[in-house]
Amino acid sequence: MRLRVSLILCLALALLVMGTAQAQVVTKCDKLVIGNTVFSTCIVNLAPSTAATGGIYFGSDVTLYRSAANTLKTDDSLTVTGTLGVTGGTTLTGALDANGAVTLGDAAADVITVNGTATFAEDTAFSSTVALNGDVTGGDATTDTLTMTGRLVIRFCTDAGPMTNTAGTKGELVFCTNNDKVYVCTVTGDPATWAALN
């Protein structure tokens, strides 16, 4: 009887030790491959699909996958709480909310192009040259105030005389270099009707 109890206790103790040991075992592998294509340069390989079904699902709704050659895509929202660095070209096809300080470009040669509408809801400071081509609207109500703390450079004209050959829009200001006068357009036209201000 004592021998049987001793054997049972030893067996229980061995199983307990084995269970504890198994819980501490770390399985090590050099490569994880999902699919039938193995790339020698990667630790984790996913099959070369271009659909969300060939990528990674987080939960049941967030996707991360290869949508085309050299393109990683998510069909859902991406939030970055740290620094996001982009060294190549960037294409944004949806809405972009950028909270906090945002720097676009880091050199004088950098070109930033906005093909759509850029709306600034708060104060906007430009510390360097700003070139605005095309129609530009400053303010959208009679109570809006546009303040120029620097120089305002208006259009130049080389007409010989009181702006007789220059088309203009009512309210436009032009400086005539032939007689050093500033003119304001009073009637839109080509040629417009101009009145000298000095």
VOPAGU-2260 file (C-alpha; in pm, 1 decimal, decimal comma):
REM VOPAGU-2260
SITE   aa  ch    i         X         Y         Z
SITE  MET   A    0       0,0       0,0       0,0
SITE  ARG   A    1     278,0     240,5      92,4
SITE  LEU   A    2     463,4     148,6    -225,3
SITE  ARG   A    3     157,0     226,1    -437,9
SITE  VAL   A    4     107,3     565,6    -270,4
SITE  SER   A    5     476,0     646,8    -320,8
SITE  LEU   A    6     457,3     557,5    -689,0
SITE  ILE   A    7     145,6     772,6    -736,6
SITE  LEU   A    8     313,1    1067,8    -561,5
SITE  CYS   A    9     627,4    1032,7    -774,3
SITE  LEU   A   10     424,4    1013,4   -1092,8
SITE  ALA   A   11     220,2    1322,1    -995,6
SITE  LEU   A   12     537,8    1512,6    -911,1
SITE  ALA   A   13     696,7    1415,6   -1245,5
SITE  LEU   A   14     389,5    1530,4   -1437,6
SITE  LEU   A   15     392,4    1858,7   -1247,5
SITE  VAL   A   16     758,4    1917,4   -1328,2
SITE  MET   A   17     706,5    1827,3   -1694,3
SITE  GLY   A   18     406,5    2059,7   -1724,4
SITE  THR   A   19     603,9    2346,3   -1572,2
SITE  ALA   A   20     900,1    2277,5   -1799,0
SITE  GLN   A   21     682,5    2270,8   -2110,0
SITE  ALA   A   22     530,2    2605,8   -2019,1
SITE  GLN   A   23     877,1    2759,9   -2019,8
SITE  VAL   A   24     995,8    2613,9   -2351,1
SITE  VAL   A   25    1057,1    2875,0   -2627,2
SITE  THR   A   26    1028,8    2742,6   -2980,8
SITE  LYS   A   27    1285,3    2899,9   -3214,0
SITE  CYS   A   28    1268,1    2907,6   -3592,1
SITE  ASP   A   29    1468,7    3098,5   -3851,8
SITE  LYS   A   30    1180,8    3174,8   -4088,2
SITE  LEU   A   31     801,9    3186,8   -4086,3
SITE  VAL   A   32     651,3    3115,2   -4427,7
SITE  ILE   A   33     280,3    3143,6   -4513,5
SITE  GLY   A   34     216,7    3041,0   -4871,1
SITE  ASN   A   35     434,1    2857,9   -5123,3
SITE  THR   A   36     694,9    3127,1   -5198,7
SITE  VAL   A   37    1003,7    3170,0   -4980,8
SITE  PHE   A   38    1224,5    3478,8   -4997,9
SITE  SER   A   39    1571,4    3425,7   -4856,5
SITE  THR   A   40    1606,4    3782,7   -4729,7
SITE  CYS   A   41    1302,1    3784,6   -4502,5
SITE  ILE   A   42    1223,1    3637,8   -4162,7
SITE  VAL   A   43     845,9    3643,2   -4224,1
SITE  ASN   A   44     715,0    3555,5   -4571,0
SITE  LEU   A   45     355,9    3602,3   -4687,5
SITE  ALA   A   46     235,7    3469,9   -5019,9
SITE  PRO   A   47     273,4    3733,0   -5298,4
SITE  SER   A   48     -93,9    3828,4   -5313,1
SITE  THR   A   49    -223,5    4176,6   -5400,9
SITE  ALA   A   50    -550,4    4146,5   -5210,0
SITE  ALA   A   51    -643,1    4197,6   -4846,6
SITE  THR   A   52    -713,0    3825,8   -4818,2
SITE  GLY   A   53    -341,6    3760,9   -4873,1
SITE  GLY   A   54    -232,0    4001,0   -4601,1
SITE  ILE   A   55    -285,0    4039,5   -4228,5
SITE  TYR   A   56    -614,3    4093,7   -4049,6
SITE  PHE   A   57    -616,2    4260,9   -3710,6
SITE  GLY   A   58    -938,5    4162,1   -3540,1
SITE  SER   A   59   -1201,9    4121,2   -3807,3
SITE  ASP   A   60   -1184,8    4460,5   -3977,7
SITE  VAL   A   61    -832,8    4610,1   -4006,8
SITE  THR   A   62    -620,8    4499,7   -4301,8
SITE  LEU   A   63    -254,0    4535,4   -4390,0
SITE  TYR   A   64    -136,8    4386,6   -4718,5
SITE  ARG   A   65      71,2    4423,3   -5035,4
SITE  SER   A   66    -162,3    4589,3   -5288,1
SITE  ALA   A   67      95,6    4615,1   -5569,3
SITE  ALA   A   68     469,3    4581,4   -5621,5
SITE  ASN   A   69     651,6    4777,6   -5349,5
SITE  THR   A   70     322,3    4904,8   -5202,4
SITE  LEU   A   71     192,8    4836,1   -4851,9
SITE  LYS   A   72    -172,2    4927,0   -4799,0
SITE  THR   A   73    -443,0    4932,9   -4535,7
SITE  ASP   A   74    -808,9    4979,5   -4624,7
SITE  ASP   A   75    -871,5    5129,2   -4284,6
SITE  SER   A   76    -747,2    5416,1   -4069,2
SITE  LEU   A   77    -385,3    5446,6   -3958,5
SITE  THR   A   78    -289,9    5647,6   -3651,5
SITE  VAL   A   79      72,9    5735,1   -3579,2
SITE  THR   A   80     133,9    5884,0   -3235,5
SITE  GLY   A   81     507,8    5923,3   -3289,9
SITE  THR   A   82     703,5    6061,4   -3583,1
SITE  LEU   A   83     610,2    5955,7   -3936,6
SITE  GLY   A   84     897,4    5997,4   -4179,4
SITE  VAL   A   85     842,5    5986,9   -4555,3
SITE  THR   A   86    1153,8    6017,6   -4771,3
SITE  GLY   A   87    1002,6    5950,7   -5112,9
SITE  GLY   A   88     694,5    6068,3   -5298,4
SITE  THR   A   89     369,6    6072,0   -5102,9
SITE  THR   A   90      22,8    6032,5   -5250,1
SITE  LEU   A   91    -278,9    6100,8   -5032,5
SITE  THR   A   92    -608,6    5992,9   -5184,9
SITE  GLY   A   93    -827,2    6054,1   -4882,3
SITE  ALA   A   94    -859,9    6310,4   -4606,8
SITE  LEU   A   95    -550,7    6402,7   -4406,6
SITE  ASP   A   96    -582,3    6534,2   -4052,4
SITE  ALA   A   97    -249,3    6668,5   -3930,7
SITE  ASN   A   98    -262,7    6793,4   -3572,2
SITE  GLY   A   99      36,0    6970,6   -3424,8
SITE  ALA   A  100     333,7    7118,9   -3603,2
SITE  VAL   A  101     365,6    7007,8   -3966,6
SITE  THR   A  102     670,7    7079,7   -4180,2
SITE  LEU   A  103     645,1    7036,1   -4556,4
SITE  GLY   A  104     982,1    7036,6   -4726,5
SITE  ASP   A  105    1320,4    7093,9   -4568,2
SITE  ALA   A  106    1513,1    7276,7   -4840,1
SITE  ALA   A  107    1471,2    7579,3   -5063,5
SITE  ALA   A  108    1456,0    7352,6   -5368,3
SITE  ASP   A  109    1159,2    7151,3   -5237,9
SITE  VAL   A  110     835,7    7199,7   -5431,0
SITE  ILE   A  111     497,0    7142,7   -5269,0
SITE  THR   A  112     203,8    7132,4   -5510,3
SITE  VAL   A  113    -163,2    7148,9   -5414,6
SITE  ASN   A  114    -382,2    7055,5   -5712,5
SITE  GLY   A  115    -706,3    7091,5   -5524,2
SITE  THR   A  116    -831,3    7343,0   -5269,3
SITE  ALA   A  117    -621,3    7430,3   -4965,9
SITE  THR   A  118    -820,5    7571,2   -4674,7
SITE  PHE   A  119    -653,9    7733,4   -4374,7
SITE  ALA   A  120    -898,0    7762,3   -4085,9
SITE  GLU   A  121    -649,8    7929,3   -3852,1
SITE  ASP   A  122    -364,8    8177,6   -3881,7
SITE  THR   A  123    -114,8    8082,3   -4150,1
SITE  ALA   A  124     242,6    8210,1   -4151,9
SITE  PHE   A  125     469,5    8201,3   -4456,4
SITE  SER   A  126     833,1    8263,3   -4367,5
SITE  SER   A  127     961,7    8264,5   -4723,3
SITE  THR   A  128     849,8    8351,9   -5075,3
SITE  VAL   A  129     499,2    8244,6   -5171,7
SITE  ALA   A  130     402,2    8237,6   -5539,2
SITE  LEU   A  131      28,9    8229,6   -5609,8
SITE  ASN   A  132     -60,0    8160,5   -5971,4
SITE  GLY   A  133    -414,1    8183,1   -6097,5
SITE  ASP   A  134    -714,6    8339,1   -5925,1
SITE  VAL   A  135    -657,2    8400,5   -5554,5
SITE  THR   A  136    -932,5    8504,1   -5315,8
SITE  GLY   A  137    -836,1    8673,3   -4992,6
SITE  GLY   A  138   -1129,0    8669,6   -4754,5
SITE  ASP   A  139   -1486,0    8564,4   -4828,0
SITE  ALA   A  140   -1695,5    8823,5   -4642,3
SITE  THR   A  141   -1722,2    9202,0   -4617,3
SITE  THR   A  142   -1597,7    9184,9   -4257,8
SITE  ASP   A  143   -1276,5    8996,3   -4342,2
SITE  THR   A  144    -952,9    9189,7   -4304,5
SITE  LEU   A  145    -636,4    9117,2   -4502,4
SITE  THR   A  146    -329,0    9258,6   -4331,2
SITE  MET   A  147       6,9    9295,7   -4504,1
SITE  THR   A  148     289,8    9340,6   -4254,7
SITE  GLY   A  149     550,1    9337,0   -4530,3
SITE  ARG   A  150     560,0    9482,8   -4880,5
SITE  LEU   A  151     274,5    9440,9   -5124,4
SITE  VAL   A  152     411,2    9413,6   -5478,1
SITE  ILE   A  153     150,0    9485,8   -5744,1
SITE  ARG   A  154     154,6    9418,3   -6115,7
SITE  PHE   A  155     392,4    9619,0   -6333,5
SITE  CYS   A  156     312,9    9766,6   -6671,3
SITE  THR   A  157     532,3    9924,6   -6939,7
SITE  ASP   A  158     254,8   10106,7   -7127,2
SITE  ALA   A  159     355,8   10440,6   -7274,4
SITE  GLY   A  160     102,8   10666,4   -7106,3
SITE  PRO   A  161    -193,7   10621,6   -6872,2
SITE  MET   A  162    -239,8   10245,6   -6904,1
SITE  THR   A  163    -416,4   10260,0   -7240,7
SITE  ASN   A  164    -336,3    9909,0   -7365,1
SITE  THR   A  165    -356,0    9696,4   -7049,6
SITE  ALA   A  166    -647,9    9467,4   -6970,8
SITE  GLY   A  167    -760,6    9463,1   -6610,6
SITE  THR   A  168   -1021,0    9365,1   -6355,1
SITE  LYS   A  169   -1209,5    9624,3   -6153,8
SITE  GLY   A  170   -1017,4    9705,8   -5836,2
SITE  GLU   A  171    -683,1    9583,5   -5968,9
SITE  LEU   A  172    -374,2    9793,7   -5898,7
SITE  VAL   A  173     -90,7    9833,8   -6149,6
SITE  PHE   A  174     232,9   10031,1   -6134,5
SITE  CYS   A  175     333,9   10189,9   -6465,5
SITE  THR   A  176     710,9   10200,3   -6498,7
SITE  ASN   A  177     705,6   10461,9   -6777,8
SITE  ASN   A  178     558,9   10740,7   -6566,8
SITE  ASP   A  179     596,8   10604,6   -6209,6
SITE  LYS   A  180     224,2   10614,1   -6143,0
SITE  VAL   A  181      -8,0   10367,8   -5972,4
SITE  TYR   A  182    -340,9   10301,6   -6145,1
SITE  VAL   A  183    -659,0   10139,4   -6026,0
SITE  CYS   A  184    -894,5    9967,7   -6267,9
SITE  THR   A  185   -1241,3   10125,3   -6246,6
SITE  VAL   A  186   -1410,8    9930,1   -6526,2
SITE  THR   A  187   -1314,5    9577,9   -6625,8
SITE  GLY   A  188   -1214,3    9541,3   -6987,8
SITE  ASP   A  189    -948,8    9502,0   -7254,1
SITE  PRO   A  190    -835,5    9775,1   -7252,2
SITE  ALA   A  191    -976,0    9856,4   -6910,5
SITE  THR   A  192   -1060,1   10199,8   -6768,3
SITE  TRP   A  193    -785,8   10309,6   -6532,7
SITE  ALA   A  194    -757,0   10596,9   -6286,4
SITE  ALA   A  195    -424,2   10725,1   -6156,2
SITE  LEU   A  196    -383,4   10726,0   -5777,4
SITE  ASN   A  197     -79,2   10957,1   -5764,5
